[in-house]
Amino acid sequence: MVERQVCVVTGASRGIGRGIALDLGRHGASVVVNYNESEEKAHEVVDEINAGDGEAIAVQADVSDFDAVTEMRDEVRDEYGGIDVLVNNAGITVDKKFVNMEPEDWSRVIDTNLTGAFNATKAFFNDISISSNGRLVNISSVMAQRGNYGQANFTAAESGLFGFTRTLALELAASNSTANCVAMGFTKTDMLDKVDEDVQEKIRDRIPLGRFAEVEDVTGIVRFLAGKESGYMTGQILGINGGMRG
Ligand SMILES: NC(=O)c1ccc[n+]([C@@H]2O[C@H](COP(=O)([O-])OP(=O)(O)OC[C@H]3O[C@@H](n4cnc5c(N)ncnc54)[C@H](OP(=O)(O)O)[C@@H]3O)[C@@H](O)[C@H]2O)c1
């Protein structure tokens, strides 16, 4: 149950984060819809939640910018006091073969996908610790478990989230709060749209269930991890990948 829980979802203007925010809102949570560039889309998500059973606000912050995330935290405190659940979902890809990968291609992905999770967790750590339903949920990738051609930066960041999750689980345990991670398979969002059709086809052939994930394939799992029912589960990496081996 996530009713009346205050949940922050980073990168909730589009894709997986959008789906998670809408689902949490539909189940009665108060949702902070974080976005970086897609202001209009973030407000559409907020309007949809407010039209239903939840309530929501949109807050702009680039998760790679610690000061911006701290300002977001202050804005959220003004609105809700504190939060219960943080979903670190914001992420990007800058795919290149390693020989062509420049330091800035590496940094952009690490700064957003991994340091972004550090920044948001740092900002909301105290809130999660003192909540009676403190939950940290990190969204990572099956590719971090397998490795993936052209994604040295992405797989490094996403597998970093595994260690981060397991350590935060230990450090949050004293306050009875949990940290878990979802290792997502290929999901139909703008991120996957960037991949060439022929490459997509080859990937699809390697998925035992024979299809890419819909955003809705993960939202129920995240709601479970965010809710009271998952209270004895922590430090886990859940593969939602259509049977693709991690
Ligand atoms: N799609 C997949 O196949 C797949 C597979 C495995 C893991 N994942 C992971 O799932 C997460 C969501 O991916 P997606 O497929 O939904 O991607 P997406 O459709 O490209 O959406 C990315 C979201 O992240 C936000 N974002 C990007 N940079 C940000 C920043 N610096 N600060 C705040 N928000 C930022 C974007 O917000 P704005 O548009 O407002 O900038 C957008 O809402 C990512 O962490 C990704 O690594 C995805």
The ligand as an SDF file (V2000), in Angstrom:
LIG
                    3D

 48 52  0  0  0  0  0  0  0  0999 V2000
   14.1610    1.7920  -21.5730 N   0  0  0  0  0  0  0  0  0  0  0  0
   14.9520    0.7730  -21.3240 C   0  0  0  0  0  0  0  0  0  0  0  0
   15.0760   -0.1520  -22.1410 O   0  0  0  0  0  0  0  0  0  0  0  0
   15.7160    0.6860  -20.0210 C   0  0  0  0  0  0  0  0  0  0  0  0
   16.3700   -0.5270  -19.7290 C   0  0  0  0  0  0  0  0  0  0  0  0
   17.0700   -0.6530  -18.5430 C   0  0  0  0  0  0  0  0  0  0  0  0
   17.1160    0.4130  -17.6510 C   0  0  0  0  0  0  0  0  0  0  0  0
   16.4800    1.5930  -17.9640 N   0  0  0  0  0  0  0  0  0  0  0  0
   16.6000    2.6770  -16.9800 C   0  0  0  0  0  0  0  0  0  0  0  0
   15.3110    3.1540  -16.6480 O   0  0  0  0  0  0  0  0  0  0  0  0
   15.3950    4.5480  -16.3440 C   0  0  0  0  0  0  0  0  0  0  0  0
   14.3380    5.2910  -17.1630 C   0  0  0  0  0  0  0  0  0  0  0  0
   14.6230    5.0810  -18.5350 O   0  0  0  0  0  0  0  0  0  0  0  0
   13.5700    5.3910  -19.6720 P   0  0  0  0  0  0  0  0  0  0  0  0
   13.6700    4.3030  -20.6550 O   0  0  0  0  0  0  0  0  0  0  0  0
   12.2510    5.7170  -19.0950 O   0  0  0  0  0  0  0  0  0  0  0  0
   14.2380    6.6900  -20.3150 O   0  0  0  0  0  0  0  0  0  0  0  0
   13.5710    7.9180  -21.1010 P   0  0  0  0  0  0  0  0  0  0  0  0
   12.2870    7.5070  -21.7030 O   0  0  0  0  0  0  0  0  0  0  0  0
   14.6490    8.4520  -21.9440 O   0  0  0  0  0  0  0  0  0  0  0  0
   13.2450    8.9580  -19.9140 O   0  0  0  0  0  0  0  0  0  0  0  0
   14.2930    9.4400  -19.1280 C   0  0  0  0  0  0  0  0  0  0  0  0
   13.7470   10.2830  -18.0070 C   0  0  0  0  0  0  0  0  0  0  0  0
   14.8800   10.6890  -17.2030 O   0  0  0  0  0  0  0  0  0  0  0  0
   14.8480   12.0810  -17.0660 C   0  0  0  0  0  0  0  0  0  0  0  0
   16.1980   12.6350  -16.9430 N   0  0  0  0  0  0  0  0  0  0  0  0
   17.2460   12.4860  -17.7880 C   0  0  0  0  0  0  0  0  0  0  0  0
   18.3010   13.1790  -17.3360 N   0  0  0  0  0  0  0  0  0  0  0  0
   17.9020   13.7780  -16.1810 C   0  0  0  0  0  0  0  0  0  0  0  0
   18.5370   14.6230  -15.2640 C   0  0  0  0  0  0  0  0  0  0  0  0
   19.8040   15.0090  -15.4270 N   0  0  0  0  0  0  0  0  0  0  0  0
   17.8350   15.0610  -14.1850 N   0  0  0  0  0  0  0  0  0  0  0  0
   16.5450   14.6830  -14.0120 C   0  0  0  0  0  0  0  0  0  0  0  0
   15.8860   13.8930  -14.8590 N   0  0  0  0  0  0  0  0  0  0  0  0
   16.5640   13.4400  -15.9420 C   0  0  0  0  0  0  0  0  0  0  0  0
   14.1310   12.6110  -18.2910 C   0  0  0  0  0  0  0  0  0  0  0  0
   13.5940   13.8810  -17.9460 O   0  0  0  0  0  0  0  0  0  0  0  0
   13.4990   15.1620  -18.9660 P   0  0  0  0  0  0  0  0  0  0  0  0
   12.9490   14.6690  -20.2550 O   0  0  0  0  0  0  0  0  0  0  0  0
   12.5720   16.0700  -18.2110 O   0  0  0  0  0  0  0  0  0  0  0  0
   14.8850   15.7380  -19.0820 O   0  0  0  0  0  0  0  0  0  0  0  0
   13.0630   11.5440  -18.4800 C   0  0  0  0  0  0  0  0  0  0  0  0
   11.9340   11.8000  -17.6720 O   0  0  0  0  0  0  0  0  0  0  0  0
   16.8200    4.9910  -16.6570 C   0  0  0  0  0  0  0  0  0  0  0  0
   17.5410    5.0740  -15.4750 O   0  0  0  0  0  0  0  0  0  0  0  0
   17.3520    3.8720  -17.5270 C   0  0  0  0  0  0  0  0  0  0  0  0
   18.7270    3.7070  -17.3890 O   0  0  0  0  0  0  0  0  0  0  0  0
   15.7920    1.7500  -19.1150 C   0  0  0  0  0  0  0  0  0  0  0  0
  1  2  1  0
  2  3  2  0
  2  4  1  0
  4  5  1  0
  4 48  2  0
  5  6  2  0
  6  7  1  0
  7  8  2  0
  8  9  1  0
  8 48  1  0
  9 10  1  0
  9 46  1  0
 10 11  1  0
 11 12  1  0
 11 44  1  0
 12 13  1  0
 13 14  1  0
 14 15  2  0
 14 16  1  0
 14 17  1  0
 17 18  1  0
 18 19  2  0
 18 20  1  0
 18 21  1  0
 21 22  1  0
 22 23  1  0
 23 24  1  0
 23 42  1  0
 24 25  1  0
 25 26  1  0
 25 36  1  0
 26 27  1  0
 26 35  1  0
 27 28  2  0
 28 29  1  0
 29 30  1  0
 29 35  2  0
 30 31  1  0
 30 32  2  0
 32 33  1  0
 33 34  2  0
 34 35  1  0
 36 37  1  0
 36 42  1  0
 37 38  1  0
 38 39  2  0
 38 40  1  0
 38 41  1  0
 42 43  1  0
 44 45  1  0
 44 46  1  0
 46 47  1  0
M  CHG  2   8   1  16  -1
M  END
$$$$
